[in-house]
Amino acid sequence: MKDDKNSGNSYKFFTNKDCEYYPCHKSLDEINCLFCFCPLYYMEDCGGDYTILDNNVKDCSNCVKPHLRENYDLICNQLKKKEG
């Protein structure tokens, strides 16, 4: 895996190990904290792993899509489509 610091892509990934909630997803070896609150949350078809609770609230607690290093460009492209 490329080191983002040395590839000029350090803006795409960071981990905040000092966060009181870190690690928010115990199943991941590394967590991208850039999208701590997923910018796709309000999209009906975000492509993530979510459920709708009985009270109609979107529950994304099992979704790791915004926390994976390789999904930065995917998320940005989804946001661009929403704008267009």
trRosetta pair geometry for C-beta under 8 A, 3 or more apart (Angstrom, degrees):
i j d omega theta_ij theta_ji phi_ij phi_ji
1 69 7.3 67 -167 87 131 158
2 6 7.8 -131 175 70 84 92
2 7 5.0 40 158 -48 125 149
2 9 7.7 61 112 40 124 131
3 6 4.6 42 92 25 111 106
3 7 6.4 153 82 -16 56 96
4 7 5.6 -67 -132 43 33 106
4 9 4.4 -89 -149 88 87 90
4 10 5.0 134 132 -90 95 48
4 12 5.9 -132 -145 59 139 100
4 13 4.9 139 11 42 169 119
4 69 7.5 -145 -44 -155 130 116
5 10 4.8 54 -104 -89 50 116
7 10 8.0 150 57 -42 70 68
9 12 4.7 -19 169 14 94 124
9 13 7.3 42 129 11 94 98
10 13 7.1 -90 -155 55 39 75
10 14 7.6 55 174 -69 76 92
12 32 7.9 -45 143 -140 65 135
12 34 7.1 -82 174 -32 32 167
12 69 7.5 76 127 -162 105 71
12 72 4.2 19 -162 -139 103 173
12 73 7.9 -12 -135 -43 131 73
13 32 4.9 -83 -132 -117 79 106
13 34 6.4 -99 -114 -22 28 126
13 69 5.2 9 -101 -126 139 87
13 72 6.9 -95 -57 -57 80 136
14 32 7.1 77 45 -151 38 66
14 33 5.8 -63 95 53 75 95
14 34 5.9 104 35 -61 83 87
15 22 7.7 102 177 -135 87 136
15 30 6.5 -92 -74 -166 140 83
15 31 5.8 105 -122 71 100 72
15 32 7.0 -81 -75 -106 73 30
15 33 5.5 115 -129 -6 35 109
16 19 4.4 74 113 -32 109 109
16 22 6.2 -151 96 -60 71 138
16 33 4.4 -108 11 92 96 175
16 36 7.9 -20 29 -74 130 128
17 22 5.4 -164 -137 130 38 158
18 22 7.3 65 51 23 18 141
19 22 4.1 104 64 -24 97 104
19 24 7.9 -32 110 -42 135 100
19 33 6.7 173 -24 -130 148 144
19 36 7.9 -170 -126 -117 159 137
21 24 4.9 28 142 -82 106 93
22 31 7.1 -173 -136 63 90 144
22 33 7.5 -36 -91 -86 112 129
23 26 5.8 122 95 -90 117 48
23 28 6.8 -159 -175 63 130 93
23 31 5.7 158 -141 -17 94 145
24 31 6.7 136 38 -157 88 157
24 36 7.7 126 -14 -146 158 82
24 67 7.5 -150 69 -93 112 150
25 28 4.8 52 99 3 109 111
25 31 6.3 149 46 -104 98 123
25 64 5.2 120 -166 -101 171 105
25 67 6.0 156 21 72 138 167
27 64 7.0 -103 76 -63 112 147
28 31 5.1 105 99 -74 139 83
28 64 5.9 159 -60 -147 124 139
28 67 6.2 -102 -57 125 172 126
28 68 7.6 -140 -125 -86 131 71
30 69 6.7 16 101 -39 122 115
31 67 4.8 -32 -152 -172 78 116
32 35 6.7 32 114 27 104 86
32 66 7.2 -126 84 143 107 60
32 67 5.1 168 48 -160 76 44
32 68 6.5 -36 11 63 119 9
32 69 5.6 151 -53 -80 123 52
32 71 7.8 -162 41 54 148 93
32 72 7.2 -130 -172 -66 164 96
33 36 5.2 14 -171 -68 71 97
33 67 7.5 25 -73 -126 37 87
34 66 7.9 -134 79 167 78 93
34 72 7.3 27 70 -108 151 103
35 38 5.5 48 159 -110 109 50
35 39 6.0 -88 -137 -4 108 90
35 66 3.5 -112 104 179 131 118
35 67 7.0 -129 69 -67 95 50
35 75 6.3 -82 -76 -173 158 171
36 66 7.9 -136 -39 121 8 129
37 41 6.9 -45 169 -24 80 140
38 41 4.7 125 81 -50 95 87
38 46 7.3 62 145 -171 133 149
38 48 7.0 -11 -161 -48 162 163
38 60 6.3 -98 15 148 143 165
38 63 7.3 -6 -57 104 156 131
38 65 7.3 55 -123 78 132 99
38 66 4.3 -158 -107 -30 90 150
38 75 8.0 -127 -157 -133 82 130
39 66 7.4 139 19 -117 72 134
39 75 6.4 100 55 175 111 115
39 79 6.0 -9 127 -84 129 127
40 43 4.8 -49 -169 25 73 122
40 46 3.8 118 149 -142 116 113
40 47 7.3 -52 171 38 155 86
40 48 6.5 139 96 -19 131 121
40 65 7.6 -45 47 103 142 133
40 66 7.1 -169 22 -69 106 113
40 75 6.3 -115 -36 -140 117 91
40 78 5.9 9 -100 112 120 141
40 79 7.4 -112 -78 -68 79 82
41 46 7.0 19 -87 -84 16 155
41 58 6.6 156 -170 89 79 139
41 60 6.6 -98 -115 -20 89 152
43 46 4.3 124 77 -78 108 80
43 78 7.0 -61 -48 159 175 117
43 82 6.3 -99 -98 -92 117 135
46 50 7.1 50 53 1 124 134
46 65 7.7 154 138 76 105 158
46 78 7.2 75 -150 168 59 152
47 65 6.9 137 103 -133 88 159
47 78 6.9 -126 14 -101 130 146
48 60 6.2 19 121 -137 141 108
48 63 4.1 39 171 -146 116 141
48 65 4.3 -118 -109 9 96 143
48 66 7.6 -20 -96 -23 136 84
49 60 7.7 112 82 -148 59 66
49 62 5.3 -84 119 107 114 96
49 63 4.3 171 58 -95 77 79
49 64 7.6 9 35 15 121 65
49 65 7.0 157 9 -29 81 106
50 58 5.4 7 170 -175 140 93
50 59 6.1 155 -164 77 82 50
50 60 4.6 -34 -103 -93 107 69
50 62 7.5 165 -99 56 38 88
50 63 5.5 -20 -63 -43 77 132
51 58 7.8 154 81 -156 35 51
51 59 5.0 -18 64 60 83 106
51 62 7.6 47 -6 27 101 122
52 56 6.2 -10 -178 -137 107 41
52 57 7.3 152 -157 72 61 32
52 58 6.1 -35 -101 -98 68 55
52 59 7.2 164 -104 13 16 85
53 56 7.0 -60 72 14 72 13
53 57 4.8 -6 40 57 119 84
53 58 7.8 -140 4 -68 86 8
53 59 5.2 89 -44 -31 101 119
59 62 7.7 47 129 8 92 89
60 63 4.4 -50 -171 28 84 125
63 66 7.5 54 129 8 105 86
64 67 4.9 -74 -168 52 72 112
64 68 6.0 80 135 -42 94 96
65 68 6.5 -56 -153 15 27 109
65 71 5.6 173 180 -155 66 168
65 74 8.0 -100 -176 99 101 131
65 75 7.6 136 144 -75 99 106
66 71 6.6 -124 -112 102 26 134
66 75 6.2 74 -114 -90 78 147
67 71 8.0 37 52 45 29 130
68 71 4.5 77 73 -1 97 112
69 72 7.1 -28 179 -21 41 105
70 74 7.7 43 131 -5 68 119
71 74 4.6 -61 -155 46 66 121
71 75 5.6 67 146 -26 89 100
72 75 6.2 -63 -154 35 25 106
72 76 6.5 20 154 -14 63 109
73 76 5.6 -55 -145 40 34 112
73 77 6.1 35 156 -20 67 107
74 77 5.9 -58 -149 37 26 110
74 78 6.5 27 153 -19 63 105
75 78 5.7 -53 -149 34 33 111
75 79 6.5 32 153 -18 65 104
76 79 5.7 -55 -151 35 32 111
76 80 6.5 35 151 -21 65 105
77 80 5.5 -50 -147 33 35 114
77 81 6.6 38 153 -21 64 102
78 81 5.7 -51 -151 33 33 113
78 82 6.6 38 150 -22 63 104
79 82 5.6 -51 -152 31 35 116
79 83 6.7 36 150 -20 64 103
80 83 5.7 -54 -153 32 34 112
80 84 6.4 32 153 -22 66 109
81 84 5.8 -58 -147 34 32 111
